[in-house]
Amino acid sequence: MDNNIYVLELPLKVEKWQEDIMIKRLNLLRVLYNNILHKYELRYNQLIKNKKYREAKTKLYNLDAKKEIKEKIKEIEKELGKKNAVNDERYISLINELKTISCTLSESDKKIYKDIKTNLEKQFGFTEYGVYGNVNEGIGWNIAQYAKSCGINPTIIQTMCKKNIWKSIEGLLFKGKKIHYKKFNEFNSIYGTNVSKTLTGIGFDGKYVYWRKSGIKNEKGVYSDIVLPINKVINEYEAQALSNEIAYVGIVRKIVRGKNKFYAQLTLKGTLPSKIDKSTNLFRKPAVGRVGLDIGTSTLAIVSDSKVELLELADKAQPNEHKNKIIQRKIDRSIRKNNPNKFNENGTINLSNRDKWIISKNCQKLKLKLRETYRKLSVVRKLQHEELANHILSLGNECYIETMRWKGLQKRSQNDDVNINGKPKKKKRFGKSIGNRAPSQFMTILSNKLNNYGDKLYLVDTIKCKASQYNHMTKEYNKKSLNERWNVMPNGDKIQRDLYSAFLIQNINDTLNGFNEELLNENYVNFKNKHDEEIKRLKSIPNKKLSSMGVK
């Protein structure tokens, strides 16, 4: 998030007739969205048929692939040494993969191919501004005029192109991701620049959000528009925020307990207002000091000068898997019963059948129930992440954390290992845990909070540091398996693995690529005392503890 831009969300009071009109307009926007995307999907299909474009893209892709493989090879060589790396299976497979890629380009040739690729993309209209420039071509002039008459002015369409459509096109163009169209009632937000009361579009005047259909007065002398009052008392924090300039005004629909709820999302320019601490009646401000964080898929280890903690991430936002599975089975049985022609004999979906899906009212209720369950969990999870981030800021403003690649941890294992009984091990890794705990969301929240105070979240290079393997007393790296949860130090001290990693990260050097040995030796005694206190606390908890903590 930009330091000078922030978002304020306020609930809106909406009458039934206003709700109907807005849903109609949102569905119209969905049609516009899908039409523009479809147009660009056709253009993309034409683009990839171009021989020069395909050649340039392949050459550049191979160069990037070679670079990535070479980096992985270097990592293994650093880890094991050049002599030992030769016998490693990962190293051998990477070398073989490198041999299959035959692409060598000089810097001048590389620039030529980049220019060819970029120019052809521009020619086919694949630019952020090109998307908006071709709106009328994508949706048709008649539809565009009808949309305008319904209060969907050019600024709304432009914002939609920038926020939604271009991101989808970028995913298709640069990452090869499939385009996903919006289904009926799936388009839930609309944004536009804050317009004056006399113009069409969306605006906000401090008390009301209005969505103006036209700038013409009706026979009663009033503008034809929807006026939505703010459905709450504005507090001091919100009043301070609203004193800043409004860049965009958005209306967002959320389904809460099966009903449509509408919110105003205001994008404001300026500095985020400071919140007041109720206990001290003073403006909140982070403490000064270093904080080391070791984040896992389900836990967070925190080490500061004043406190050492090992916490479970979003422990109150864990779904009842058994209950949800029962609901999902009921939904599946209902869909299969009402749509027998949509499935093959082996139970898979028959893609050739284009009949409309029949969803019973009971099935719709079950879907809403499941959706509401996950919505509540999402709210609780975010609240817990916010509280945890505030707690960390109370310990220090210099926060250090390892760079994490969550997508890699979500992937299924490629190894065909067997257990002691000779049965194949499960290939599942940490996908469910990451989905339920949302560690990436927590990192984003913490980073945003630090940015608001003029600080930042420092990302430590995991390849160069290897906090999970290093021992500051021996100054050696020792690789450990995941089930080894304790470090035994040369002096006999037993240290919990995650807490020790957080301690190492806290005492990182200024370049973030190595450890400050002086600080490690200086702070170790204090860390050990706080560590023992935390382990004692964890052992006193009666409830079942996570196995990853290694504390019984």
Beta strands, then each sheet from edge to edge (+ up, - down):
strand 1: 5-11
strand 2: 189-193
strand 3: 201-204
strand 4: 208-217
strand 5: 223-229
strand 6: 246-256
strand 7: 259-269
strand 8: 276-277
strand 9: 282-283
strand 10: 290-295
strand 11: 299-304
strand 12: 308-312
strand 13: 398-402
strand 14: 457-460
strand 15: 470-471
strand 16: 476-477
strand 17: 486-488
strand 18: 494-496
sheet 1: 1+ 7- 6+ 2-
sheet 2: 3+ 4- 5+
sheet 3: 8+ 9-
sheet 4: 12+ 11- 10+ 13+ 14+
sheet 5: 15+ 16-
sheet 6: 17+ 18-
end
